[in-house]
């Protein structure tokens, strides 16, 4: 086989949309071997590990991966679902966040495109691509509760910590927002390179340097160093709160957006709603040597196994995977099938006002690919 692709259905509707993806990939006749891996809530409940080591080893033997969806619950609720002998011995973590960090998948890429004929479009001329730093920022996972005394002591150097000096350690939680120059540089460069390769007209850095001066400031500094090297691409800056307003007011004004982990997460979901919601929101977690592609939506347990959800987010993620593999012709066929199916409107899932099943939508897209 030319490619070896890991398939990670995960939880809930992740399994439904992964089945749709497999049907479409078979129809495209991609020269690939598909290997399925264990990930998700059922393995947390059975083994106390939602990302078993065997799955990590499986991924190391593949070219890339497709991922479905994950169920996550707060710490206390997660522990209550463990068998008695595991309680208090393990702590739940997000498998997809861990995979991003393990494989250094630093670029989370989320295209948000308004397809002609989609009744859910906010406007018909939206075509955004959001680059979100994927391994640092507030999702670095460096958190403390209760706050250890050595951490408190180390932070006393900052004068603003004085206002918390009388707060007991078990009434305080700290999450660190960690940026590095390397992390800022490479995500901004990835965004500019994409803009150059795809004839995009602008790159906008979305941060909050007027308040979060050190971390957001570092991102802006690196962007300003890089921008002059990309002639013909307009460089802009925007604060995250203002961008939330401007994306609703003038979404067509923007082209490529780049931001840190949490801010990028927020604006990409906002942008997804502008083009129809999470049923259309695809994503790629991309590093220098490996990539995992996934729909942005969650596991939606109440719909699991009912095959009613829209598979287009997953199929657009498949299209991203094909592009990343260099299979441009197959990616183009799939894109044509998605665009034609939406434009014709003969087959629609419930979110689009129809009653087609997940797999019926996939079959219609296959019919329209050529």
ZIRALIN-V732945 format. One record per residue. N is the residue number from 1. SS is DSSP state (@ for helix, = for strand, . for the rest). PHI is phi in whole degrees, -180 to 180 (none if undefined). Layout:
BEGIN
N,SS,PHI ; N,SS,PHI
END
This chain:
BEGIN
1,.,none ; 2,.,-72 ; 3,=,-120 ; 4,=,-122 ; 5,=,-118 ; 6,=,-83 ; 7,=,-115 ; 8,=,-120 ; 9,=,-62 ; 10,=,75 ; 11,.,-112 ; 12,.,52 ; 13,@,-72 ; 14,@,-56 ; 15,@,-70 ; 16,@,-65 ; 17,@,-75 ; 18,@,-68 ; 19,@,-63 ; 20,@,-62 ; 21,@,-62 ; 22,@,-65 ; 23,@,-60 ; 24,@,-69 ; 25,@,-63 ; 26,@,-64 ; 27,@,-67 ; 28,@,-74 ; 29,.,59 ; 30,.,-62 ; 31,.,-77 ; 32,=,-152 ; 33,=,-107 ; 34,=,-110 ; 35,=,-119 ; 36,=,-95 ; 37,.,-121 ; 38,.,-88 ; 39,.,-161 ; 40,.,121 ; 41,@,-66 ; 42,@,-64 ; 43,@,-81 ; 44,@,-63 ; 45,@,-68 ; 46,@,-85 ; 47,@,-118 ; 48,.,72 ; 49,.,-150 ; 50,.,-77 ; 51,.,-133 ; 52,.,-59 ; 53,@,-59 ; 54,@,-63 ; 55,@,-72 ; 56,@,-61 ; 57,@,-65 ; 58,@,-61 ; 59,@,-63 ; 60,@,-64 ; 61,.,-99 ; 62,.,-116 ; 63,.,-82 ; 64,=,-168 ; 65,=,-140 ; 66,=,-109 ; 67,=,-126 ; 68,=,-89 ; 69,=,-161 ; 70,.,-129 ; 71,.,-91 ; 72,.,-130 ; 73,.,-135 ; 74,.,-58 ; 75,@,-51 ; 76,@,-67 ; 77,@,-65 ; 78,@,-62 ; 79,@,-67 ; 80,@,-65 ; 81,.,-91 ; 82,.,-82 ; 83,.,-64 ; 84,@,-53 ; 85,@,-71 ; 86,@,-101 ; 87,.,-65 ; 88,.,83 ; 89,.,-107 ; 90,.,-135 ; 91,.,-130 ; 92,.,-68 ; 93,.,-136 ; 94,.,-78 ; 95,@,-61 ; 96,@,-70 ; 97,@,-65 ; 98,@,-66 ; 99,@,-64 ; 100,@,-58 ; 101,@,-78 ; 102,@,-62 ; 103,.,-100 ; 104,.,51 ; 105,.,-87 ; 106,.,-77 ; 107,=,-110 ; 108,=,-96 ; 109,=,-109 ; 110,=,-130 ; 111,=,-75 ; 112,=,-129 ; 113,=,-123 ; 114,.,-87 ; 115,.,-84 ; 116,.,-59 ; 117,.,93 ; 118,.,-75 ; 119,.,-68 ; 120,.,-98 ; 121,=,-62 ; 122,.,-73 ; 123,.,-144 ; 124,.,-90 ; 125,.,-114 ; 126,.,-90 ; 127,=,-151 ; 128,=,-108 ; 129,=,-130 ; 130,=,-108 ; 131,=,-106 ; 132,=,-116 ; 133,=,-62 ; 134,.,-113 ; 135,.,-126 ; 136,.,-123 ; 137,=,65 ; 138,.,-71 ; 139,.,-96 ; 140,.,-66 ; 141,.,86 ; 142,.,-94 ; 143,=,-136 ; 144,=,-137 ; 145,.,-163 ; 146,.,-63 ; 147,.,-80 ; 148,.,-63 ; 149,@,-60 ; 150,@,-66 ; 151,@,-70 ; 152,@,-59 ; 153,@,-64 ; 154,@,-64 ; 155,@,-84 ; 156,.,-63 ; 157,.,-62 ; 158,.,-89 ; 159,@,-61 ; 160,@,-70 ; 161,@,-73 ; 162,@,-61 ; 163,@,-68 ; 164,@,-107 ; 165,.,-64 ; 166,.,-97 ; 167,.,-84 ; 168,.,-60 ; 169,@,-61 ; 170,@,-86 ; 171,@,-116 ; 172,.,-136 ; 173,.,-130 ; 174,=,-130 ; 175,=,-119 ; 176,.,-91 ; 177,.,-101 ; 178,=,-104 ; 179,.,-116 ; 180,.,-126 ; 181,@,-62 ; 182,@,-60 ; 183,@,-63 ; 184,@,-66 ; 185,@,-61 ; 186,@,-73 ; 187,@,-74 ; 188,@,-67 ; 189,@,-62 ; 190,@,-60 ; 191,@,-66 ; 192,@,-66 ; 193,@,-62 ; 194,@,-62 ; 195,@,-60 ; 196,@,-66 ; 197,@,-71 ; 198,.,-115 ; 199,.,55 ; 200,.,-85 ; 201,.,-89 ; 202,=,-152 ; 203,=,-129 ; 204,=,-118 ; 205,=,-89 ; 206,=,-112 ; 207,=,-145 ; 208,.,-149 ; 209,.,-71 ; 210,.,-74 ; 211,.,-118 ; 212,.,-94 ; 213,@,-68 ; 214,@,-76 ; 215,@,-79 ; 216,@,-60 ; 217,@,-61 ; 218,@,-65 ; 219,@,-61 ; 220,@,-63 ; 221,@,-58 ; 222,@,-67 ; 223,@,-64 ; 224,@,-66 ; 225,@,-70 ; 226,@,-80 ; 227,@,-52 ; 228,.,-63 ; 229,.,-79 ; 230,.,-116 ; 231,.,-66 ; 232,.,88 ; 233,.,-108 ; 234,=,-69 ; 235,=,-108 ; 236,=,-134 ; 237,=,-128 ; 238,=,-149 ; 239,=,-76 ; 240,@,-58 ; 241,@,-69 ; 242,@,-67 ; 243,@,-64 ; 244,@,-59 ; 245,@,-77 ; 246,@,-67 ; 247,@,-66 ; 248,@,-80 ; 249,@,-75 ; 250,.,-137 ; 251,@,-63 ; 252,@,-73 ; 253,@,-72 ; 254,.,-112 ; 255,.,-129 ; 256,=,-112 ; 257,=,-113 ; 258,=,-137 ; 259,=,-155 ; 260,.,-79 ; 261,@,-59 ; 262,@,-72 ; 263,@,-61 ; 264,@,-65 ; 265,@,-62 ; 266,@,-67 ; 267,@,-72 ; 268,@,-72 ; 269,@,-69 ; 270,@,-61 ; 271,@,-65 ; 272,@,-61 ; 273,@,-66 ; 274,@,-66 ; 275,=,-115 ; 276,.,121 ; 277,.,101 ; 278,@,-69 ; 279,@,-68 ; 280,@,-119 ; 281,.,-94 ; 282,=,-103 ; 283,=,-157 ; 284,=,-129 ; 285,=,-102 ; 286,=,-122 ; 287,.,-115 ; 288,.,-79 ; 289,.,-127 ; 290,.,-151 ; 291,=,-152 ; 292,=,-126 ; 293,=,-111 ; 294,=,-155 ; 295,=,-71 ; 296,.,-79 ; 297,.,-66 ; 298,.,-88 ; 299,.,-87 ; 300,.,38 ; 301,@,-53 ; 302,@,-67 ; 303,@,-102 ; 304,.,-58 ; 305,.,76 ; 306,.,-92 ; 307,.,53 ; 308,.,-112 ; 309,.,-80 ; 310,.,-75 ; 311,.,-88 ; 312,@,-64 ; 313,@,-58 ; 314,@,-67 ; 315,@,-71 ; 316,@,-69 ; 317,@,-67 ; 318,@,-61 ; 319,@,-61 ; 320,@,-61 ; 321,@,-62 ; 322,@,-62 ; 323,@,-60 ; 324,@,-63 ; 325,@,-75 ; 326,.,89 ; 327,.,-89 ; 328,@,-64 ; 329,@,-65 ; 330,@,-66 ; 331,@,-61 ; 332,@,-65 ; 333,@,-63 ; 334,@,-65 ; 335,@,-60 ; 336,@,-61 ; 337,@,-63 ; 338,@,-65 ; 339,@,-63 ; 340,@,-68 ; 341,@,-63 ; 342,@,-67 ; 343,@,-64 ; 344,@,-69 ; 345,.,70 ; 346,.,-73 ; 347,.,-122 ; 348,.,-140 ; 349,.,-80 ; 350,@,-59 ; 351,@,-66 ; 352,@,-97 ; 353,.,93 ; 354,.,-111 ; 355,.,-135 ; 356,.,-71 ; 357,.,-84 ; 358,@,-55 ; 359,@,-77 ; 360,@,-64 ; 361,@,-64 ; 362,@,-61 ; 363,@,-66 ; 364,@,-67 ; 365,@,-63 ; 366,@,-61 ; 367,@,-60 ; 368,.,-93 ; 369,.,-66 ; 370,.,-105
END
